Amino acid sequence: MTTPAAPEPADRPLRTVVWSTGTIGRHAIAGIDRHPALELVGVWVSNPAKDGQDAGRLADLDRDLGVLASTDREAVLGLEPDVIVHTAMADDRVFECIEDLVSFLEAGIDVVSSGPVLLQWPEKILPPEMLARIDEVCARTGASLYVNGIDPGFANDVLPLVLSSLSQRVDHVRMMEICNYDTYTQDVVMNDLFGFGKPLDFPAFLWQPGILTMAWGSCVRLVAAGLGLTLDDELVEEVDRRPAERSVTTHSVEVAEGTMGAVNFKLTGTVDGVPRVTLEHITRTADDQVPEWDQWPGGGGGGYRVEITGEPYLRLDLTHHGEHGDHNVSGMITTAMRIVNAAPHVVAARPGIVTALDLPLVTGRGLVATA
């Protein structure tokens, strides 16, 4: 496989629409405003209270951008954007969200999106007929679709594959998020998906059989494909939920003593039963929970780790935090900017679902501060 060439600079900035202005979308607006290859021309919002508001205010930029948000779907699509940066919540409405994305592709608009994350590498997750439908639409309209972020995304597709280029032999790739979610502001994720603050036997969505494979299987299978591995058909799911030893208040949920306060889950791809690629999350709601699990160096916050067992042994820790120190905010920024910075490459890509294996090196070109 040859590495695709970087796109030639366009003769004009790409007309860009942001689809939703929540925890990720508002950072996408700020990123597009700074990006020399992109021009913000429209913003779609679901909340009527945001209708008619300036995008700059919705992005907390403290200045107007001259682009007003709208709840009118057809009016926003009528702006004829080159690309849509789709950041709407998808975790609790996967198939409805896919229908939204297909409608954009039907209109011949390229899309970069933060979800549904299974579209990062959808084979063996989505039904073949659904994949065939997306392929047919893209082939007919010439549109491309790229779904990514930080996790699922860069931290467990490009990062481990780039690190593997230093290897003489690869025995096992382990991709981890080690993070305290205490300042993560997303009620649906914290309550319904993870079940933090709920009894340990609460049937939270993520812990139902097959859901981890749907949510993160794309990461495991993409890395395996990048390494030339043919995995066994079924990925191995493991979940270890632990009660909080003391009550904790987070931005999204109250975690009472004895309710679920931390979780360690793993999703492993095997070859002939031997573990080869593992996606693992250690998620706490307080720094001192379950100290025997892997800790982030220096304590507090968190980040991403890639560990490659082989010759030589390799470990890479990626720390991130926002200007005000919060790692959960910077997690939203990195997710937004991964797809924003990829947008020109996706517009230049072949029609269809585009993965990290299809893109050239995506950088922050043009984003270096000049003052």
Steps between C-alpha positions, in 0.01 A plus 500: 500500500641839402462801722252747349642836409395806697234703320608794292398835656153595372451822308255603774424390856260208523145604585441334836193434713509390864215266594421564871671717762532281807811389687686427175330727246587825672870406487461409133368851430802654672734270309342577162526870574879458530541260207624665178354229274147518645227764501207471739180570305232338713413338830210264571361474854225285651426735789248773406661728760815508285316579177623834359794528738842586358739206472775692676287538811401133496869413484582729794727713283364827645463641150267460207596298194213625287353149465165436666396159628180351365262217584390492134667191360418571136614860523839392638543234232394760244820692578670239278792421731801307375522318832294450815678469835246283681532501879148411614458254787489152346563259788131464588358528144742306280273401214313830489836672479611274214184603313599865547847432362361309201270793422802731483681256272186477284530876452858452378654660810818360652473431873743481790334386819569415864246216489355247491844370588440156350538664158871542571532141364148357459568157351360217716306759703244646260281266292647446150190644337543827692864526395400425140241778516759754620744386231233533231402850609862617509581345163200674348557844653880500537479577872731372774443426870763497774418428866769556762603688813745436781344175633372324299739666259856627499603349835407152381550502126776729368702522824553124556565437132762776481667370816509150352730633227779484760445129560708208384236257630150570629348252746216706643366854466322649801317832459377663820304792631573565868278784611306660783159603363409725792483815283350330193176685429282249317204372699391230254846346483565509874155380609345280233801371309751445783263481797714707737318565827269204435490165681763259368228279353343790306475389134695792352510496122875453452517179702240310298652217293630620164480872572873545571568330168262741328650804672875423490532198272581738216823600678615143554420390146654809337831452682493132413446588135786749515725224636382248240327274753193284441325492836278224631134579430398597854670765713541421871311736734596540867343738754599561865273749682591624848301685769602841628659478845376852580242734352617712206344797322575526128381754243242255368401264780506447875690182583391376840717265703436143384369595157707456185799731515756346265524253215774317313394353167696321232428401143750260348558371151661157485672296229452125553402583857815704575437866606652736244316835523331629819296814558476579873338776702557573868235755590475649847284768658768589757879476479537268799257231388631143446869590542614154386387577145740684268553858614582804291858626561497781752144419606180677409347575166589237250588435141573231244761226502626271226702198609656265247642175630761355267850591396558762622241568771341841434277722712370845413291719732299786351403767753258778410323783681331825408637847564319497833639158591200274444567177310133427430463835320811432293358158417215681326741740327720218368196311374375809317837588352578150379204520261535872424865463398416190297220674307709622201650152462157336512365739236794394280455129576330233293122463542379271778583434864852629564711360785827600660673255267379698198617846603843661467670655802250740654668791677416835653623679189406866505416504870828634639432822686643809328461739790 
